[in-house]
Amino acid sequence: MSGLRQVIRSGVRRRRVQTVVIGLVAAAAVTASVLGAGLLVASRAPFDTSFAAQRGAHLTVQLTPGTAPPASVPGVIASAGPYGILDVDLQGPPLTLVVRADPGGDVDRVEVTAGRWATGPGEIVVGDGSFRMPVGEHLSTADGVTLTVVGTARSVSRTATAWVAPSAAGELGGVQGRQMLYRFAAASTGAEVAADRAAVEAALPAGAVTGARSWLDVRRQAVEESAVFVPFLVAFALLGIVMAVLVVGTVIAGTVAAATRRIGILKALGCTPAGIVRAFVAQALIPASIGGVAGALAGNLIALPVLAGTEQLYGSAGATIAWWVTLVAAGGVLAVVAATAWAAALRAGRLRTVDAIAVGRAAGPVRGRRAGRLAARLPVPRPVALGLARPFTRPVRSIAILLAVATGATAVTFATGLAASLMRIQDAVEQNNADVVVMGTRGDATGALAQIKAQAGTRAAYGTGQAPAVVSGVSDPFSVTAITGDASWGGYLMVSGRWFTATGEAVAGAPFLDATGTEVGDTIQIEVQDQSVRLTIVGEVFETGGGVFTGAATIPGLPVGEWHVALTDGTDDQAYAAALTTGDLVAQPTGPEIDPLLAVVQGLTLTLTLLLLAVAALGVLNMLVLDLRDRVHDLGVHKALGMTPRQTIAMVIASVAGVGLLGGLLGVPAGIAMQRLVVPAMAASGGLHLPHSLLDVYGPALLTALALGGPLIALLGALLPASWAARTRTATALRTE
């Protein structure tokens, strides 16, 4: 065993390039695997921890205003409320407030994250979710009431968007409903929560419950953000594992071929075939283990921004990727490396001692002579012709280079398409192509729109009014948006069907259609602002909030609180907004915004892509090093016959140029296919359907550039071996056998 250990150590130290390549490819595969598996598991932990610490509500029940809560409900272990519910129209979207004297209690202990709790009239505490306002900000209602933000808070159960003190209810128009919060002894499954809701409804008069929300729905939404990462991380993990199999297999196979004489000598000295195989496997596992440790650390570190966002959202701390996930991911990659190395090293164990000693390194391949004769007839310099013919003399290594380049080109193509699709998705989610947004309390929407259109620089404008609405049988309320004017330029993308054109028609997002069980062409009854409205769904719009969009005439009386304005070319948006701002209208330029989730995804994509590109280039480098070592004597002959260093470099680069181009041509369609699979899977993790326009991001110019990425990867991998070959002295090369 001591002799084998010496052989292993000698091999690792002597073959530095192969050692580095194996370590990097293992690091890339482990990093992506840890991220993909770890984020899926870790995304649930912060919510569960915070839910237990804050004694979250298993069921949030909304009651009619005059309903008294039941004295007792079977299965209830704690309850809180009733709290009053207020629907307040702001200068912009409506806001649902909960009247609550203090943030504590037996259920849903709200955590104040900044400022203090509201204690008197004119004060409000806002949630730190989507409706996030800084402490000290002033909000004005449609009735002229000014509310000052005195604090921000978070509710793990998402029981409210904002809270006010009981003394503020009167000035805001009085409560429109009541809220009860319950914790149950059994509420871990959907069936148990449904039974709990039935018990609450049985203890109340018929029709007293107007809505209810399960904590399982909140939990599902909480993990969706992290779940969005999983499909593309799985794709990168698969690319990393494919690269690991490819590179490790070719490294070990090339090492066996280059060390044939050494293997024969070791066997003559008493090494067994199994010992020889174990030695080669160990030479792969040592750098792979080091790379695996580095990849595990990198995966955990890269996951921190994603988990930090979840921690901030739910007030938990210490969210990390589970240790066992890291071990399983790293162990799985190392097992793949070991299996690949073992399969490639079997040839070393099967070699006969006499044949191995006799063959040594002097025997070279006789393949590729016909390709050499054909290349010699090409109108190119002789060194280039020699390089173009070289791939046919070592077809196995050429195929390995081809696959390495193709994998790198696939990663680049996939990453480019993913980034472009995500940018388009962000624009579609915002549903706002406006240059300026105008908010106000003017009741005359027609007059306000006329004033906006009369402003110099206005190209187009439309107004929106928003209000909460409910559907019978659906526990959660949703938003309905009434549009005044032409919004065809506003950024609304249709998944199927068409945009509404007549009174009573509407379009809806996938979350609403799924929750209500409706499809395009169905008719549905909704309740909004104390009126019953019948809507015909004529299309599915790309919408993450699960809202419904219809014309202003469909919901008469719904006030317009926001106008979206497109400016003519050359109009200064700052000056335009300042000129339009009056006593009851406030105009602001929209400005570009980057979704933090999108920024994290793009950062992860860039990191993993660069890592795979480096591995692909190093794979090319490694195989060229093996090839040049095998034919170093031929290099000496070429140099003796007058080949210059520049011609030597041209010959080496030409030997991978054609393979690189073919790898790029193979990698581009593979990357496109991966983008077409992964991006819809990411959207499906968030309960969304994607329009085809969000996937069609590859134009002719981009495809051409991506196809040329294959030769670029091959060039990057060939530069160092080519310079090494150019510097090799003629006499030294001729003495090598």
C-alpha positions in Angstrom: 0.0 0.0 0.0 2.9 2.4 0.7 4.1 2.0 -2.9 0.6 2.7 -4.3 0.4 5.8 -2.1 3.7 7.0 -3.6 2.3 6.4 -7.1 -0.8 8.3 -6.2 1.1 11.3 -4.8 3.5 11.3 -7.7 0.6 11.3 -10.2 -1.2 14.2 -8.5 1.9 16.3 -8.3 3.2 15.5 -11.8 -0.1 16.1 -13.7 -0.9 19.5 -12.3 -3.2 20.6 -15.2 -5.3 17.5 -14.9 -5.5 17.9 -11.2 -6.7 21.5 -11.5 -9.3 20.6 -14.1 -10.8 17.8 -12.1 -10.9 20.0 -9.0 -12.7 22.9 -10.8 -15.2 20.6 -12.6 -16.0 19.0 -9.2 -16.4 22.4 -7.6 -18.8 23.6 -10.4 -20.9 20.5 -10.1 -21.1 20.6 -6.3 -21.9 24.3 -6.2 -24.8 24.0 -8.5 -26.1 20.8 -6.9 -25.9 22.3 -3.4 -27.8 25.4 -4.5 -30.5 23.5 -6.3 -31.2 21.0 -3.6 -30.4 23.3 -0.6 -32.6 26.2 -1.6 -35.6 24.0 -2.1 -35.2 22.5 1.4 -34.0 25.7 3.2 -36.8 27.9 1.8 -39.3 26.3 4.2 -37.3 26.7 7.4 -37.5 30.5 7.9 -41.3 30.5 7.6 -41.8 27.6 9.9 -39.5 29.0 12.5 -41.2 32.5 12.4 -44.7 31.0 12.4 -44.0 29.1 15.6 -42.3 32.0 17.3 -45.0 34.5 16.4 -47.8 32.0 17.0 -49.1 32.4 13.5 -52.8 32.0 12.7 -53.8 28.7 11.2 -57.0 30.3 10.0 -57.8 33.9 9.4 -61.5 34.4 9.2 -63.4 37.5 8.0 -66.9 38.1 9.4 -69.7 40.4 8.6 -69.6 43.7 10.6 -72.3 42.8 13.1 -71.3 39.2 13.8 -70.1 38.3 17.2 -67.4 35.5 17.3 -68.5 32.2 18.7 -67.8 31.5 22.4 -66.1 28.2 21.5 -65.1 26.2 18.5 -64.1 22.5 18.6 -60.3 22.1 18.1 -59.3 25.7 18.8 -56.4 26.0 21.2 -56.0 29.8 20.9 -57.8 32.7 19.2 -57.5 36.5 18.9 -60.0 39.2 17.8 -62.4 40.3 16.7 -60.4 43.1 15.0 -62.2 45.6 12.8 -61.5 45.7 9.0 -61.4 49.0 7.1 -61.2 49.4 3.3 -59.6 52.8 2.7 -59.1 54.5 -0.7 -55.7 56.2 -1.0 -54.2 58.4 -3.7 -53.5 55.3 -5.7 -54.5 51.7 -4.8 -57.0 50.9 -2.1 -55.7 49.7 1.3 -57.2 47.2 3.7 -56.5 48.1 7.3 -57.0 46.1 10.5 -57.9 47.8 13.7 -55.7 46.5 16.5 -54.8 48.0 19.8 -51.4 46.3 20.3 -49.3 43.9 18.3 -49.2 41.1 20.9 -51.7 38.4 21.8 -52.2 34.7 21.8 -52.3 34.5 18.0 -50.3 36.4 15.4 -47.9 38.3 17.5 -47.0 41.1 15.0 -43.3 42.1 15.1 -42.6 45.8 14.9 -39.5 46.2 12.7 -39.2 50.0 12.8 -40.8 52.9 14.7 -43.6 52.1 17.1 -47.2 50.8 17.2 -50.1 53.1 16.3 -51.8 54.5 19.4 -54.1 57.3 18.3 -56.0 58.9 15.3 -54.0 59.8 12.3 -51.4 57.1 12.9 -50.8 54.0 10.8 -48.4 51.0 10.9 -47.6 49.5 7.5 -46.5 46.0 6.7 -43.0 45.5 5.4 -44.2 43.5 2.4 -45.2 44.8 -1.0 -46.9 47.9 0.5 -43.7 49.3 2.2 -43.5 52.9 3.4 -40.8 54.6 5.4 -41.6 55.8 8.9 -42.7 59.5 8.8 -44.4 59.2 5.4 -47.8 60.8 5.1 -50.7 59.0 3.3 -53.9 60.8 2.2 -57.2 59.1 1.8 -59.9 59.9 -0.8 -61.9 61.5 2.0 -59.1 63.9 2.9 -57.8 62.1 6.0 -54.1 62.2 6.5 -52.3 59.2 8.1 -48.8 59.3 9.3 -46.7 56.2 9.2 -45.3 55.7 12.7 -44.0 52.2 12.3 -43.5 49.2 10.1 -44.3 45.6 11.1 -44.5 42.1 9.8 -47.1 39.5 10.3 -45.9 36.0 9.4 -49.6 35.1 8.8 -50.1 38.1 6.5 -53.3 39.0 8.4 -53.1 42.7 7.3 -51.4 45.1 4.9 -51.5 47.8 7.6 -52.9 48.5 11.1 -54.5 51.5 12.9 -55.5 52.1 16.5 -59.2 51.7 17.5 -59.5 55.4 17.9 -58.7 55.9 14.2 -61.6 53.8 13.0 -64.2 56.5 13.2 -62.4 59.1 11.1 -61.8 56.5 8.4 -65.5 55.7 8.0 -66.1 52.8 10.4 -65.4 49.1 10.1 -66.7 47.1 7.1 -66.0 43.7 8.6 -64.4 41.8 11.5 -61.4 39.5 11.7 -60.8 36.5 13.9 -57.6 34.6 14.2 -57.4 30.9 15.2 -54.9 28.3 16.1 -56.0 24.7 16.0 -54.7 21.5 17.6 -54.6 19.8 14.1 -53.9 22.0 11.1 -51.0 20.4 9.3 -52.8 19.3 6.1 -55.3 20.9 3.8 -58.0 18.5 4.9 -57.5 19.4 8.6 -57.6 23.1 7.9 -60.8 22.6 5.8 -62.4 20.7 8.7 -61.3 23.5 11.1 -63.0 26.1 8.8 -66.1 24.0 8.7 -66.1 23.9 12.5 -65.9 27.7 12.7 -68.7 28.2 10.1 -70.9 25.7 12.0 -70.6 27.8 15.2 -71.7 31.0 13.4 -75.0 32.0 11.7 -75.2 31.2 8.0 -73.5 33.8 5.8 -71.5 35.3 8.7 -68.1 34.1 7.2 -67.2 36.2 4.2 -63.7 34.9 3.7 -61.0 32.7 5.2 -57.4 32.1 4.6 -55.4 29.0 5.5 -51.8 29.3 6.8 -50.9 26.6 4.2 -51.6 29.0 1.4 -49.4 31.6 3.1 -46.7 29.0 3.5 -46.9 27.9 -0.1 -46.5 31.5 -1.3 -43.6 32.0 1.1 -41.6 29.1 -0.4 -42.5 30.0 -4.0 -39.8 32.7 -4.2 -37.0 30.3 -3.4 -38.6 27.5 -5.5 -38.3 29.8 -8.5 -34.5 29.2 -8.3 -34.7 25.5 -8.4 -35.3 24.7 -12.1 -32.4 26.7 -13.5 -30.1 25.6 -10.7 -31.0 22.0 -11.5 -30.1 22.7 -15.2 -26.7 24.1 -14.2 -26.2 21.1 -11.8 -26.9 18.7 -14.7 -24.5 20.6 -17.0 -21.9 20.5 -14.2 -22.3 16.7 -13.7 -22.1 16.1 -17.5 -18.9 18.1 -17.6 -17.6 16.2 -14.6 -18.2 12.8 -16.3 -16.8 14.1 -19.6 -13.6 15.7 -18.2 -12.8 13.1 -15.5 -13.3 10.3 -18.0 -11.0 11.9 -20.7 -8.4 12.9 -18.1 -8.1 9.4 -16.7 -8.3 7.7 -20.1 -5.6 10.1 -21.4 -3.5 9.5 -18.3 -3.7 5.8 -18.8 -2.8 6.1 -22.5 0.2 8.4 -21.7 1.4 6.2 -18.8 1.1 2.8 -20.5 4.8 2.0 -20.1 4.8 3.2 -16.5 1.8 0.9 -15.9 3.7 -2.0 -17.3 6.7 -1.3 -15.0 4.4 -1.1 -11.9 2.8 -4.4 -12.8 6.3 -5.9 -13.3 7.2 -4.7 -9.8 4.2 -6.5 -8.3 1.2 -4.0 -8.4 -2.1 -5.8 -8.9 -4.6 -4.8 -11.6 -7.0 -3.7 -8.9 -4.3 -1.7 -7.2 -3.5 0.1 -10.5 -7.2 1.0 -11.0 -7.5 2.2 -7.4 -4.5 4.4 -7.9 -6.0 6.1 -10.9 -9.3 6.5 -9.1 -7.6 8.1 -6.1 -5.7 10.5 -8.4 -9.1 11.7 -9.5 -10.8 11.7 -6.1 -8.1 13.8 -4.3 -8.5 17.0 -6.4 -12.3 16.2 -6.8 -12.6 16.1 -3.0 -10.8 19.4 -2.6 -13.0 20.9 -5.3 -16.1 19.4 -3.7 -15.3 21.1 -0.4 -14.7 24.4 -2.2 -18.0 23.9 -4.2 -19.9 23.1 -1.0 -18.7 26.3 0.7 -19.4 28.4 -2.5 -22.9 26.9 -2.7 -23.7 27.8 0.9 -22.2 31.3 0.5 -24.0 32.0 -2.8 -27.3 30.9 -1.3 -27.0 33.5 1.5 -28.6 36.4 -0.5 -31.7 34.3 -1.3 -32.1 33.1 2.2 -31.5 36.5 3.6 -34.4 37.9 1.7 -36.6 35.1 3.2 -35.3 35.9 6.7 -36.0 39.6 6.3 -39.5 38.8 5.1 -40.4 36.6 8.1 -38.1 37.9 10.8 -36.2 34.6 11.2 -32.5 34.3 11.6 -29.8 31.8 10.9 -31.4 30.3 7.7 -28.8 28.1 6.1 -28.7 25.2 3.7 -29.1 22.0 5.7 -25.8 20.2 6.4 -27.2 16.9 5.2 -28.2 18.5 1.8 -24.6 19.7 1.4 -23.2 16.2 2.2 -25.6 14.5 -0.1 -24.9 16.9 -3.0 -21.1 16.8 -2.5 -21.2 13.0 -2.0 -23.2 12.4 -5.1 -20.8 14.4 -7.3 -17.8 12.6 -5.8 -19.6 9.3 -6.4 -20.0 10.2 -10.1 -16.3 11.2 -10.3 -15.3 7.9 -8.7 -17.5 5.8 -11.0 -16.3 7.7 -14.1 -12.6 7.4 -13.1 -13.1 3.7 -12.3 -14.6 3.0 -15.7 -11.8 4.9 -17.5 -9.1 3.2 -15.5 -10.3 -0.3 -16.1 -8.2 -0.4 -19.3 -5.1 0.1 -17.1 -6.0 -2.9 -15.0 -6.6 -5.1 -18.1 -3.3 -4.3 -19.8 -0.8 -7.2 -20.0 2.5 -6.4 -18.4 4.7 -7.4 -21.4 2.5 -5.5 -23.9 2.5 -2.4 -21.7 6.3 -2.4 -21.4 6.8 -3.1 -25.1 4.3 -0.5 -26.3 5.3 2.4 -24.1 4.8 5.8 -25.5 6.6 5.3 -28.8 3.7 3.7 -30.6 1.4 6.3 -32.1 -1.9 6.1 -33.9 -1.9 5.5 -37.7 -5.5 6.9 -38.1 -6.2 10.1 -40.0 -3.9 9.6 -43.0 -6.7 10.1 -45.5 -7.8 13.3 -43.6 -4.2 14.5 -43.7 -4.0 14.0 -47.5 -7.3 15.8 -48.0 -6.2 18.7 -45.7 -3.0 19.0 -47.6 -5.0 19.9 -50.8 -6.8 22.8 -49.0 -5.7 26.4 -50.0 -4.4 27.0 -46.5 -0.8 27.2 -45.1 0.7 23.8 -44.4 0.8 24.2 -40.6 -3.0 25.0 -40.6 -3.6 21.9 -42.8 -1.7 19.7 -40.3 -3.8 21.1 -37.5 -7.1 20.6 -39.4 -6.3 16.9 -39.9 -5.2 16.3 -36.3 -8.7 15.6 -34.9 -9.0 12.6 -37.1 -5.9 10.9 -35.7 -7.3 11.0 -32.1 -11.1 10.7 -32.6 -11.9 9.9 -29.0 -10.1 13.0 -27.7 -11.6 15.1 -30.5 -15.0 13.9 -29.4 -14.2 14.8 -25.8 -13.1 18.3 -26.9 -16.3 18.6 -29.0 -18.5 17.7 -26.0 -16.6 20.0 -23.7 -17.1 22.9 -26.1 -20.7 22.0 -26.7 -21.4 21.9 -23.0 -19.8 25.3 -22.5 -21.8 26.7 -25.5 -25.0 25.2 -24.1 -24.4 27.0 -20.8 -23.7 30.3 -22.5 -26.7 30.0 -24.8 -29.0 29.0 -21.9 -27.7 31.8 -19.6 -28.2 34.4 -22.3 -31.7 33.3 -23.1 -32.5 33.0 -19.4 -31.3 36.6 -18.7 -33.2 38.0 -21.6 -36.4 36.2 -20.7 -36.2 37.3 -17.1 -35.8 40.9 -18.2 -38.9 40.6 -20.4 -40.8 38.9 -17.6 -40.0 41.8 -15.2 -41.3 44.3 -17.7 -44.4 42.2 -18.1 -44.9 41.8 -14.4 -44.7 45.6 -13.8 -47.3 46.1 -16.5 -46.1 49.6 -16.9 -44.5 51.0 -20.0 -45.3 54.5 -18.8 -42.8 57.3 -18.5 -44.7 59.1 -15.9 -47.3 57.9 -13.3 -49.8 60.4 -12.0 -51.7 59.9 -8.7 -54.5 62.0 -7.2 -57.9 62.2 -5.6 -59.7 64.0 -8.3 -63.2 62.5 -8.6 -63.6 63.6 -12.3 -61.6 61.0 -14.1 -62.6 62.4 -17.5 -61.4 65.9 -16.6 -58.2 64.6 -15.1 -57.5 62.5 -18.3 -58.2 65.6 -20.4 -55.8 67.7 -18.4 -53.1 65.1 -18.8 -53.6 64.8 -22.5 -53.6 68.5 -22.9 -50.1 68.7 -21.2 -47.4 69.3 -23.7 -45.3 66.2 -24.3 -48.2 63.7 -23.7 -48.2 60.9 -26.3 -50.8 58.5 -24.7 -52.4 58.1 -21.3 -54.9 55.8 -19.5 -56.2 55.7 -16.0 -56.8 52.8 -13.5 -58.9 52.4 -10.5 -58.5 49.5 -8.1 -60.7 47.9 -5.5 -60.8 44.6 -3.5 -63.4 42.1 -4.7 -64.5 38.6 -3.6 -65.9 35.6 -5.4 -68.3 33.2 -3.7 -66.4 30.0 -2.6 -63.0 31.7 -2.7 -61.5 32.4 0.7 -59.1 35.2 -0.3 -60.1 38.6 -1.7 -58.4 39.7 -5.0 -58.0 43.0 -6.7 -60.1 44.2 -9.7 -58.7 47.0 -11.9 -60.9 49.2 -14.0 -59.2 50.9 -16.9 -60.1 54.2 -18.4 -58.7 54.9 -21.9 -56.6 52.9 -24.3 -54.1 50.7 -22.4 -52.9 48.7 -25.4 -49.4 50.2 -25.0 -49.2 49.7 -21.3 -47.3 46.4 -21.2 -50.1 43.9 -20.6 -49.2 40.6 -22.3 -51.8 38.0 -23.2 -51.2 34.4 -22.5 -54.3 33.3 -24.4 -57.6 34.8 -25.6 -57.8 38.6 -26.3 -58.0 41.9 -24.5 -61.4 43.1 -23.3 -63.3 45.4 -25.7 -66.8 45.7 -24.4 -68.7 46.3 -21.2 -68.9 43.1 -19.1 -65.7 41.6 -20.5 -62.5 41.1 -18.5 -59.1 39.5 -18.6 -57.6 37.7 -15.6 -54.3 36.2 -14.4 -53.5 32.6 -13.9 -53.7 32.7 -10.0 -57.3 34.0 -10.3 -58.3 31.5 -12.9 -56.8 28.7 -10.9 -58.4 29.8 -7.6 -61.9 30.2 -9.1 -61.7 27.2 -11.4 -62.6 29.3 -14.5 -61.3 29.3 -18.0 -61.2 31.7 -20.9 -64.8 32.0 -22.1 -66.4 31.4 -18.7 -68.7 33.9 -16.9 -68.2 34.7 -13.2 -70.0 36.8 -10.6 -67.9 39.0 -8.4 -68.7 41.4 -5.5 -67.0 44.7 -5.5 -67.8 48.0 -3.7 -71.2 46.7 -2.6 -72.3 45.8 -6.1 -72.6 42.5 -7.9 -70.8 42.5 -11.3 -71.0 39.7 -13.9 -67.8 39.3 -15.9 -67.1 37.3 -19.1 -63.4 36.2 -19.1 -62.2 36.7 -22.7 -58.5 36.3 -22.1 -55.7 35.3 -19.7 -53.2 38.1 -19.0 -49.7 37.6 -17.7 -50.4 38.7 -14.1 -48.6 37.6 -10.9 -51.0 39.2 -8.5 -54.0 37.2 -9.5 -56.1 40.2 -10.4 -58.9 41.0 -12.9 -58.8 43.8 -15.4 -61.9 45.3 -17.1 -63.2 48.5 -18.5 -64.3 51.4 -16.3 -67.9 51.1 -17.6 -68.2 47.6 -16.3 -67.8 48.8 -12.6 -69.5 52.3 -12.5 -68.5 54.4 -9.6 -65.0 52.9 -9.1 -62.7 56.0 -8.7 -59.6 56.4 -10.8 -56.6 56.8 -8.6 -53.7 56.5 -11.0 -52.9 57.6 -14.5 -50.1 56.1 -16.7 -48.6 58.5 -19.3 -46.3 57.9 -22.3 -44.3 60.9 -23.4 -43.3 62.0 -26.9 -39.7 61.6 -27.9 -37.4 64.2 -26.5 -39.7 65.2 -23.6 -38.0 65.6 -20.3 -39.9 63.4 -17.8 -38.7 65.4 -14.7 -39.9 68.7 -16.2 -43.1 67.1 -17.4 -43.9 65.7 -14.0 -43.2 69.0 -12.3 -45.5 70.9 -14.7 -48.3 68.4 -14.3 -48.2 68.3 -10.5 -51.0 70.4 -9.0 -53.0 70.4 -5.7 -54.8 67.2 -6.4 -52.5 65.5 -8.9 -49.0 64.3 -8.2 -46.8 63.2 -11.1 -43.6 61.2 -10.8 -41.3 59.7 -13.5 -41.3 55.9 -13.3 -37.5 55.3 -13.6 -36.0 51.9 -14.1 -36.2 49.4 -11.2 -34.5 46.1 -10.8 -36.3 43.4 -8.9 -34.0 42.1 -6.2 -35.0 38.5 -7.0 -34.1 39.1 -10.6 -30.8 40.5 -9.7 -30.0 37.5 -7.5 -31.0 35.1 -10.3 -28.9 36.9 -12.9 -25.9 37.0 -10.5 -26.2 33.2 -9.9 -26.5 32.6 -13.6 -23.4 34.7 -14.4 -21.4 33.0 -11.7 -22.3 29.5 -12.7 -21.9 30.2 -16.4 -18.4 31.6 -16.0 -17.5 28.6 -13.8 -18.7 26.2 -16.5 -16.9 28.2 -19.2 -13.7 28.0 -17.3 -14.1 24.3 -16.9 -14.9 23.8 -20.6 -11.8 25.8 -21.6 -9.7 23.9 -19.1 -11.1 20.6 -20.5 -9.9 21.6 -23.9 -6.5 22.7 -22.5 -6.1 19.3 -20.7 -6.8 17.2 -23.7 -4.5 19.3 -25.9 -1.8 18.9 -23.3 -2.2 15.2 -23.4 -2.2 15.2 -27.2 0.9 17.4 -27.4 2.8 15.2 -24.9 2.0 12.2 -27.1 3.4 13.8 -30.2 6.2 15.9 -28.8 8.6 14.0 -31.0 6.6 14.9 -34.1 6.8 18.6 -33.0 10.5 18.2 -32.9 10.6 16.9 -36.5 8.4 19.8 -37.7 10.6 22.3 -36.0 13.7 20.6 -37.5 12.2 21.0 -40.9 11.7 24.7 -40.4 8.4 25.2 -38.6 8.5 28.5 -36.8 6.9 29.2 -33.3 4.1 31.2 -34.9 3.4 28.3 -37.3 3.4 25.9 -34.4 0.8 28.0 -32.6 -1.3 28.2 -35.8 -1.2 24.4 -36.1 -2.3 23.8 -32.5 -5.1 26.3 -32.7 -6.2 24.9 -36.1 -6.4 21.5 -34.5 -9.4 22.6 -32.3 -10.9 25.4 -34.5 -13.1 23.1 -36.5 -14.1 21.0 -33.5 -14.9 24.3 -31.6 -17.1 25.5 -34.4 -19.0 22.2 -34.5 -19.3 22.3 -30.7 -20.8 25.8 -30.9 -23.3 24.7 -33.5 -24.4 21.8 -31.3 -24.4 23.7 -28.1 -26.7 26.6 -29.3 -29.8 24.5 -30.1 -29.2 22.5 -26.9 -29.1 25.8 -24.9 -32.2 27.1 -26.6 -34.1 23.8 -25.8 -32.9 24.1 -22.1 -34.2 27.7 -21.9 -37.6 26.6 -23.4 -37.8 24.0 -20.6 -36.4 25.8 -17.6 -38.0 29.3 -17.9 -41.6 27.9 -18.0 -40.7 25.6 -15.1 -39.6 28.6 -13.1 -42.8 30.4 -13.9 -44.8 27.3 -13.0 -43.1 27.4 -9.6 -44.8 30.7 -9.0 -48.2 29.5 -10.5 -47.8 31.4 -13.7 -48.2 30.7 -17.4 -45.8 32.4 -19.9 -46.7 34.1 -23.2 -44.5 32.8 -26.1 -43.1 36.3 -26.6 -41.2 36.0 -23.3 -39.3 33.0 -24.6 -38.6 34.1 -28.2 -35.5 36.1 -27.3 -32.9 34.7 -29.8 -32.4 36.8 -32.9 -30.2 36.0 -35.9 -27.4 38.3 -34.7 -27.4 36.8 -31.2 -27.5 33.2 -32.5 -24.5 33.9 -34.8 -22.6 35.4 -31.8 -23.5 32.4 -29.7 -22.4 29.9 -32.4 -19.0 31.7 -32.6 -18.7 31.2 -28.8 -17.7 27.5 -29.5 -14.5 28.4 -31.4 -13.8 31.1 -28.7 -13.9 28.5 -25.9 -11.6 26.2 -28.0 -9.3 29.1 -28.6 -9.1 30.0 -24.9 -8.3 26.4 -24.1 -5.7 26.1 -26.8 -3.6 29.3 -26.2 -1.6 27.9 -23.3 -0.7 24.5 -24.9 0.0 26.3 -28.2 2.5 28.6 -26.5 4.1 25.6 -24.7 4.5 23.8 -28.0 6.0 26.9 -29.6 8.6 27.3 -26.8 9.7 23.6 -26.9 13.3 23.3 -28.0 13.8 21.2 -31.1 16.6 19.1 -29.6 14.6 18.4 -26.5 11.6 17.3 -28.5 13.6 15.0 -30.8 15.1 13.2 -27.8 11.6 12.4 -26.4 10.1 9.0 -27.2 
